[in-house]
């Protein structure tokens, strides 16, 4: 069992849900806010973050991704994003607990075959979520909206 690796993904799930909960009271103008150097609006960034996480789970499991959240489908609402985040986050925790660092993923992406160490997808899942949470925090803070603390210290204090 990979308890330490799983803990990174438990933090990731906790932080994603914490951010989604902080976005719940936002109005449409706040959800549509953006800032230079970010992915896009808060709304679009949340959809991208959650949709990508579904795709990471699918790739790690060798399955087709869920089609619940997709950038091309638009904003499904915070409740859908929260539930999808919970499912994909719990799946990543489970994958991390049983993770084989020697696992190699093979498939086709954009019509081309690929071979990729699974650990790269795990690293990308954490990095990607962290990057986009920071984008959203920056946008909200620039608009005078208080954001939750999502760092490791806050997680550790709550996860006791």
Buried (B, 14 or more C-beta within 10 A) or exposed (E): EBEEBBBBBBBBBBBBBBBBEBBEEBEEEBBBBBBEEBBBBBBBBBBBBBBBBBBBBBBBEEEEBBEBBBEEEEBBEBEBBBBBBBBBBBBBBBBBBEBEEEBEBEEEEEEEEEEBEBBEBBEBBBEBBBEBBEBBBBBBEEBEBEBBEBEEEBBEEEEE
